[in-house]
Amino acid sequence: MKKFIARAAVEMGFILFLFYANLLMGEFERGGMGRKNGILWAFGDIFTAKNFAIGVVAALIAYAVFESLRKKI
């Protein structure tokens, strides 16, 4: 059981990392305000409760999908 929880936590953490990395890159693209306001502003803009909730839900869905694919293959 510990191994299952640890694996889920690592996989969901990695998905959250990719989610936040994507948001941060978006702040420094053409239309993003990160270029003008700086990196600290960008961190403050992306680390919000709403973004965290979206990231956790997306990570749970992705984890469930990958687990079902592992069992089928």
Secondary structure, 3 states (H helix, E strand, C coil): CHHHHHHHHHHHHHHHHHHHHHHHHHHCCCCCCHHHHCHHHHHHHHCCHHHHHHHHHHHHHHHHHHHHHHHHC
